[in-house]
Amino acid sequence: MATGAFEQPEHVSEVVVREPIDSTRARWVNRVRSADHKVIGTTMIGFSLMAVVLAGFTELMTWGQLAVQDNTFLSPERFYSLHTLSDTTYLYLFALPLFAGIATYVLPLQIGARTSAFPRFSALGAWMIVFGGVTLYFSTFINTWQGTVQVSSPLSTYFYSPGAGVDFWFVAAIMIAGGLLANAIDLAVTYKTSRAEGMTSERTPVFSHSIAVYALGIIVTAPVLIAACLMALIERQWNLFGIFDPVSGGNALLWKTLFQWFSHSAPFLLLVLAIGAVSEILAAAAGRSPANSAGLKKAIRAFAVLGILSFGQVYFGAPVARAWELAFMFIGLALVVPAMVIFSSWIQTISGGNFRATVPAQFSLVFLVFFAFMLIDHVAFSLPALSQWLEGSQFGYASWLNKVWGTAAFAGFGALLFWFPKITGRNFDVPKAKLALGMLTVGTAAALLAMSSLGVDGFARELSTYSGGYQARNLIAGLGTLLAAFGAIGLLINFMQSSSKGVKAGNDPWRAGTLEWFVPSPPPVNNFDSIPTVGSESPLNDLRDRIASDTGELAGSVAQSPTSGRPSLRESKH
Amino acid sequence: MLNLAPTKPIAAASNARRTALLTGALGAFVVVLAAILPQAASAGVAWPDSAGSSTAETVNTLYFVVLGVGAVAVLALLVSIARATRSAIDADSVAADSVESGKKAVVAGAVLFVAFAIVGVLAFSNTSSAKPSLSGVGNDFQASPLTDEKLSDPTGLKPPSGPSMSVRVNGQQFLWRYEYPDVEGNWNTYNYHDLVIPAGVTVLLDVTSSDVEHSWWVPQLGGSIDATPGYINRGWIRVDEPGTYTGHSTKVSGTNYASMSTTVRVLSPEDFTAWLKTKQTAITEAMDELGAEVQSGEEAGLVEGESALKEGN
């Protein structure tokens, strides 16, 4: 059928992936042993969705404490333990693995590769993240870290935090960052080496390009986090000399620099993937390729560089020479330029009358608004005087939550919904997904606005208790979080039910332009029987055009026919 | 160009009753929110409290600038989404325009950048800490009791000239300690929790920490100043009218972080001098008493020890 429209390579390669699926083994054994990027990707996605349930549960307990003033529901020790767990889970176990998992799943399909470059490296990464998460939660039974996700030293040294919880936190962070790093190396090399014939760098899909930018960002930042956490562990365990504790000759600002290089950059790297995914979703909903894609890709690169470099905002108010404040102010403010280009591209993409408000596109449009608020916060935090005033208040914490949770909830879940038919071969339940979006939007907005308002009113960040005048807004924030949690749970139930009981989706449900929609849903182990030659950045739209001009009829799905005899892991059930 | 038939990609298998039920729950939630909101609104939810000093005034101005530009930007975004999704412009012309509008976006971004940068530089020279070059552990503070001399600052950015005094601010788990110099420059007067300062005098704050990281923040007097162990961070405040301002540390410093608040009490210069004198006297008397006790204790101990020795022998 439609495949004939492509220039077929002369030899259709045999299956290049040696997938050790053995139907006599249990499914989880196959999953652990798999070197299929799709299995690795779904492992990461599934794990991140389990993690968000834990994070939501722990966060709601902290909101229970804050719902009433002078509350004694949780002791400060318990409060900060749960608070640290929930925030760590949101960033390290939910948002980053969710996006990394989607990237691992989609990248080879999108660039026309039968496998990723180093699939076992990605598998290692995925399982390191899983065991990092297990390590983190194992500490709950011993003694958790009572700081925050923004670990500060010397509070984290043995003298001030003698419990083993901090050690667990550092080990977990090392494993997760190591896992992300291994995965990022695979992604970057795959992008560089495995593209289909004809897919020049101008023709790579925007999401694939943003995956490459994200991967380079992780390669630049994650090793520093690993080093910093190792140094902190050495200081804690042996106590021979001070590294970060000034009492024994260390330097607390050194810790800030090393730690924030990753910690401040991670939300921006999340945003890079979010921007890429949203560009694809909106383009598919408008039946075209992303507008001004060359400018968009440049803007994504600039966004990543400026986002990472703006880590110097953590020096505002700190004892460093004032010239640095000016330098980081300019770097931070410069981010508005790529941001304007990105927004302009999105608006252009959805203009033109063909836009269908599909559910992923609705998630993306909500993300656009939350993203705008993130950028306003970013401008505020780039101005030293205002940053010193806002960052330490609950406004600063709300802004962090927006960057991590807002990005993952709207762009991340949106991307998951977009590729859900490809991953599972089935459709999700549309009305329930829309309802979940409504609950997520109202709940998150209520919680973040209430917290921002508290911060502007002088409420310091991440307090475990308070008195006087702040109760209504804390209650609103707690109720908003509860509503968003119900939305997220509804979405997860939707995913679980639809992945086995949903309506068959077909291979190309969105009529999108990129190559992953050319293969069956779910894709076979080797992805492509024949890899099409790519002539533009939306090859499937080219194909539709050619079918239309050849036959005079509109093209429907243009995916290749399902491959027989090469079952995906899902279908290997016995 | 091909005009794709807008197909509804996913069949809606809706359960109308359950959806209605859940929508009702959502509505009820909105009603609850609406009931709580007026209470929240009366607390002045969207902007900072009135500034107590010129630094805080600059901060408030910056806040309103960013809030205003941000509100316009979000409004513009919503309008352009609404327009883009409704208008039926020919897709080909849009594709041709997109590169052009990308260039326009760069220009618009650059204009915004320059505008914010100008505002930022103005605010920067107007406010905040007059940081000296880094000073490490062991550097002694320079005693600067109430003087009229102008301060020299290696960065060239100075706090206002005029009468000034120095106060050492020390963050500790979980309170703030303030030290004052006497006329000879001895830092022997101190106070916990409350920073008491004279009105109309530039108070230089040498902020440090003796344990973990803290941050000194009084919202109505400006931005926070980090108390980093091993460093002396210099900031300044100047309040022209007597009054009381409350603040809180903004760095989670351990379990009792929530109790680490502070108060700034601004007195008239006369009241302040009187307060300082009382405080000094009280501390001196207490120290003398303590000294006498220690001495008598030591003597008693010595006598006891001697007798014990003798008995032992």
Interface residues (C-beta under 8 A of the other chain):
Chain A: S75 P76 E77 Y80 Q146 G147 T148 Q150 S152 S153 P154 L155 Y160 S161 D245 P246 V247 G250 N251 A252 L253 G287 R288 A291 N292 A294 G295 L296 F316 G317 A318 P319 V320 A321 R322 A323 E325 L326 M329 F330 L333 A334 V336 V337 P338 A339 M340 V341 F343 S344 S345 I347 Q348 T349 I350 S351 G352 G353 N354 F355 R356 A357 T358 V359 L365 L368 V369 A372 F373 L375 I376 V379 A380 S382 L383 P384 A385 L386 S387 Q388 W389 L390 E391 G392 S393 P421 N427 F428 D429 V430 P431 K432 L435 G438 M439 V442 A446 A450 S453 V456 D457 G458 A460 R461 E462 L463 S464 T465 Y466 G469 A472 R473 L475 I476 L479 L483 V503 A505 P509 W510 R511 N541 R544 D545 A548 L554
Chain B: M1 L2 N3 L4 A5 P6 T7 K8 P9 I10 A11 A12 A13 S14 N15 T19 L22 T23 L26 F29 V30 V32 L33 I36 L37 Q39 A40 A43 G44 V45 A46 W47 P48 D49 T55 T58 V59 L62 Y63 V66 V69 G70 A73 V74 L77 L78 S80 I81 R83 A84 T85 S87 A88 I89 D90 A91 V94 A95 D97 S98 V99 S101 G102 K103 K104 A105 V106 A108 G109 A110 L112 F113 F116 A117 V119 G120 V121 A123 F124 N126 T127 S128 S129 K131 S133 L134 S135 V137 T155 L157 Q173 D211 V212 E213 S215 W217 P219 Q220 G222 G223 S224 I225 D226 T228 P229 G230 Y231 I232 N233 T246 G247 H248 S249 T250 K251 V252 S253 G254 T255 N256 Y257 A258
